C-alpha cells in the first residue's frame, strides 16, 4: 500500500486486461499522478509514455506485482502534461486487470 496522499479524478479510471504482450490505455493529460492497481494473479510491467510513442512496455520496465497498487508521478516536468499520456502494460499471460486512475499527489 502506498503512503503517498492521492486525490483521484473521479470517473476517469481506465483499465486493461493483461495478456501476453503489451496493451495500451490513454489517460488524462493534466493529471500529475497515476494510481496503478493490479487486481489479478499475474505480474505486469508498466511504462508511462507520451501519446504517439512507439515504445511499448517490456519485461525491463517497472514491475507491478499481482494484487498490488502504487502511485507514480507522470513527470516532474509540467510542460510534459499538455498531451495525452499512454500507460503501456506488458504481461506474460492473462490473469490480471490493471486499473489506471489519474489524479494529484499533493506535495510531490
Backbone bond lengths (Angstrom), bond angles and torsions (degrees), N, CA, C in turn:
res aa  C-N    CA-C-N  psi(-1)  N-CA   C-N-CA  omega(-1)  CA-C   N-CA-C  phi
1 X - - - 1.450 - - 1.516 108.79 -
2 X 1.295 117.24 134.15 1.449 122.60 -179.89 1.527 111.02 -77.24
3 X 1.328 116.52 144.63 1.463 121.92 178.48 1.524 111.52 -98.70
4 X 1.314 118.26 5.29 1.456 122.69 -178.75 1.522 109.33 -83.57
5 X 1.351 116.38 131.68 1.468 119.80 174.51 1.526 108.03 -64.65
6 X 1.314 116.50 133.41 1.462 121.22 -176.11 1.512 109.07 -136.99
7 X 1.341 117.02 130.54 1.458 122.81 176.45 1.527 108.09 -112.26
8 X 1.325 117.85 108.50 1.463 120.17 -176.57 1.523 112.65 -75.57
9 X 1.318 115.50 153.53 1.461 121.83 168.38 1.520 105.13 -89.07
10 X 1.317 116.23 100.55 1.464 120.63 -176.01 1.520 111.34 -61.61
11 X 1.322 115.51 140.38 1.455 121.51 179.53 1.518 113.99 81.29
12 X 1.342 118.18 7.32 1.461 120.88 -175.95 1.526 113.77 -114.04
13 X 1.322 117.73 5.56 1.466 120.77 -178.73 1.521 110.45 -68.65
14 X 1.332 115.81 137.47 1.465 122.76 173.96 1.521 107.67 -122.07
15 X 1.321 116.71 159.83 1.465 119.16 -178.37 1.517 110.99 -141.49
16 X 1.327 113.70 160.92 1.462 121.07 174.61 1.513 107.97 -147.18
17 X 1.321 116.73 141.73 1.455 121.67 175.45 1.520 108.51 -87.42
18 X 1.330 115.86 138.74 1.459 119.17 178.29 1.518 110.17 -76.17
19 X 1.303 114.41 148.40 1.459 122.18 175.70 1.523 106.13 -153.26
20 X 1.304 116.94 177.49 1.456 118.96 175.73 1.527 108.07 -68.00
21 X 1.319 117.23 118.71 1.454 122.19 -177.87 1.508 110.96 107.82
22 X 1.326 116.68 -169.37 1.462 122.17 -173.85 1.520 111.76 -102.69
23 X 1.334 115.15 143.42 1.463 123.25 171.53 1.519 106.30 -125.36
24 X 1.315 117.43 145.99 1.456 121.51 -178.08 1.514 110.87 -122.29
25 X 1.352 116.22 140.09 1.458 122.01 173.41 1.514 108.47 -129.56
26 X 1.317 116.73 144.61 1.462 122.53 -179.65 1.512 109.13 -101.34
27 X 1.336 116.14 138.35 1.453 121.21 -178.43 1.523 110.59 -126.82
28 X 1.317 117.22 175.52 1.462 122.51 -175.41 1.519 113.02 -59.45
29 X 1.309 115.82 142.16 1.455 121.42 -176.80 1.525 113.07 -71.43
30 X 1.321 118.84 -43.17 1.457 121.11 -169.93 1.524 114.94 -86.79
31 X 1.300 119.04 -4.79 1.465 120.58 178.59 1.525 109.42 -69.84
32 X 1.329 116.55 136.95 1.465 120.33 178.47 1.515 112.33 -86.24
33 X 1.324 116.84 -28.32 1.456 120.23 -173.55 1.518 110.90 -127.73
34 X 1.327 114.98 158.81 1.456 121.92 177.27 1.519 109.07 -130.65
35 X 1.323 115.74 133.27 1.454 121.30 169.56 1.519 106.43 -95.91
36 X 1.318 116.87 121.57 1.458 122.43 -179.56 1.519 107.90 -110.56
37 X 1.323 117.27 125.54 1.461 121.54 179.76 1.524 109.17 -126.83
38 X 1.324 116.53 126.25 1.461 123.22 177.57 1.521 107.12 -104.00
39 X 1.323 116.78 100.82 1.464 121.06 -176.97 1.529 109.62 -102.44
40 X 1.305 114.95 68.84 1.454 118.43 -179.12 1.509 112.06 -163.88
41 X 1.320 114.84 -157.46 1.458 121.18 -172.24 1.518 113.60 -112.90
42 X 1.327 118.32 0.97 1.460 120.87 -175.39 1.531 111.84 -117.73
43 X 1.326 116.37 140.42 1.463 122.62 169.91 1.526 108.36 -66.18
44 X 1.331 116.85 136.56 1.465 121.26 174.72 1.529 108.40 -128.36
45 X 1.317 115.71 164.44 1.458 122.40 178.43 1.526 108.12 -121.44
46 X 1.339 115.93 140.92 1.468 122.52 -172.22 1.519 110.73 -119.60
47 X 1.336 116.05 138.91 1.468 122.89 170.54 1.522 106.93 -135.80
48 X 1.335 117.25 129.10 1.463 122.39 175.28 1.517 106.59 -100.93
49 X 1.342 115.39 130.29 1.470 119.64 -173.93 1.521 109.90 -145.56
50 X 1.335 117.14 158.80 1.464 119.04 175.15 1.520 110.38 -71.07
51 X 1.324 116.26 150.22 1.459 120.94 176.79 1.521 108.74 -59.10
52 X 1.299 116.31 134.79 1.461 121.04 -179.34 1.517 112.94 101.51
53 X 1.325 118.01 -14.27 1.461 121.37 177.13 1.514 109.36 -70.80
54 X 1.315 116.23 134.72 1.459 120.66 -178.11 1.531 112.53 -88.07
55 X 1.324 118.10 -5.02 1.457 121.18 -175.91 1.520 110.76 -87.57
56 X 1.326 116.79 106.30 1.461 122.00 178.51 1.526 110.54 -85.85
57 X 1.313 116.18 165.50 1.459 121.73 178.01 1.527 110.33 -63.20
58 X 1.331 113.89 152.73 1.462 120.96 176.08 1.526 108.31 -143.08
59 X 1.309 116.82 179.42 1.464 121.85 -178.13 1.526 112.73 -69.22
60 X 1.330 118.65 0.15 1.469 121.48 176.63 1.529 111.66 -101.20
61 X 1.328 118.07 3.28 1.465 121.58 179.78 1.527 110.82 -92.03
62 X 1.349 116.84 -169.43 1.459 121.79 -173.88 1.528 110.99 -68.38
63 X 1.344 118.00 122.39 1.462 119.57 178.44 1.523 111.36 -77.00
64 X 1.319 115.61 144.92 1.461 122.60 173.48 1.537 106.07 -130.28
65 X 1.350 116.45 99.65 1.462 120.18 -175.91 1.525 112.59 -61.59
66 X 1.313 114.98 157.03 1.470 121.83 176.42 1.521 109.41 -57.68
67 X 1.342 116.20 137.34 1.457 121.83 176.93 1.511 114.92 73.75
68 X 1.321 118.36 17.16 1.465 120.32 -177.89 1.523 111.41 -118.25
69 X 1.331 114.12 167.75 1.465 120.57 173.43 1.516 108.77 -144.99
70 X 1.333 115.59 155.96 1.449 121.67 178.31 1.521 109.24 -153.18
71 X 1.329 116.28 157.43 1.459 122.33 174.21 1.520 107.50 -110.67
72 X 1.331 116.45 130.91 1.464 120.89 176.52 1.520 109.31 -129.13
73 X 1.330 115.95 155.17 1.456 121.18 171.43 1.519 108.47 -84.23
74 X 1.330 116.37 139.85 1.456 119.47 176.01 1.514 109.76 -68.01
75 X 1.344 116.49 -42.48 1.457 121.23 -179.71 1.513 108.58 -168.54
76 X 1.318 116.01 151.35 1.460 119.88 175.13 1.525 111.09 -88.96
77 X 1.327 117.09 -3.19 1.467 122.69 -179.81 1.522 109.43 -98.78
78 X 1.364 118.60 108.48 1.469 120.39 -178.40 1.527 113.71 -56.19
79 X 1.319 118.01 -30.06 1.458 121.10 179.37 1.512 113.15 -65.43
80 X 1.314 116.24 -22.81 1.461 119.67 -178.51 1.519 112.14 -79.66
81 X 1.323 118.11 -5.15 1.457 121.68 -176.76 1.526 112.87 -89.62
82 X 1.319 117.83 3.69 1.456 120.16 -174.32 1.522 113.60 -79.87
83 X 1.318 118.91 -26.45 1.459 120.93 -178.99 1.512 111.33 -103.77
84 X 1.327 115.39 169.81 1.460 119.55 177.20 1.528 110.09 -64.58
85 X 1.304 115.67 148.61 1.453 122.01 178.22 1.517 109.25 -112.83
86 X 1.315 115.40 140.86 1.454 121.55 178.14 1.524 108.11 -112.93
87 X 1.320 116.50 133.30 1.452 121.94 171.90 1.522 106.11 -103.38
88 X 1.324 114.52 115.91 1.456 120.92 179.37 1.520 108.15 -96.92
89 X 1.324 116.62 131.11 1.460 123.64 -174.92 1.523 108.11 -121.16
90 X 1.335 116.35 122.51 1.460 121.11 178.52 1.514 108.99 -110.41
91 X 1.321 116.06 124.99 1.454 121.02 177.71 1.511 110.63 -120.08
92 X 1.317 115.47 155.15 1.463 119.91 176.91 1.526 111.00 -92.75
93 X 1.341 116.25 -6.75 1.454 121.18 177.89 1.518 109.88 179.79
94 X 1.316 116.91 174.41 1.459 122.07 179.21 1.524 109.88 -73.40
95 X 1.319 116.98 156.76 1.455 119.92 174.75 1.511 115.02 139.46
96 X 1.322 118.11 -3.95 1.458 120.30 179.10 1.519 110.21 -136.05
97 X 1.311 115.22 149.18 1.459 121.73 168.07 1.518 106.25 -115.70
98 X 1.325 115.99 132.51 1.455 122.06 180.00 1.518 107.84 -106.63
99 X 1.335 116.04 123.88 1.457 122.18 176.13 1.517 108.33 -102.54
100 X 1.322 115.83 133.08 1.465 122.44 179.62 1.524 106.89 -119.19
101 X 1.334 116.48 115.36 1.456 121.73 179.64 1.514 109.13 -114.62
102 X 1.343 118.45 115.08 1.460 120.13 176.91 1.532 110.07 -76.08
103 X 1.311 115.99 155.21 1.457 120.48 178.29 1.508 111.59 179.15
104 X 1.311 115.05 -157.87 1.460 122.17 -179.23 1.525 109.29 -123.76
105 X 1.315 115.54 148.02 1.458 121.47 176.15 1.535 106.85 -124.47
106 X 1.337 117.91 92.18 1.461 120.91 -176.99 1.519 111.90 -55.14
107 X 1.317 115.05 140.46 1.442 120.48 177.28 1.514 114.09 87.33
108 X 1.319 117.55 -5.27 1.466 119.56 178.40 1.489 110.15 -102.00
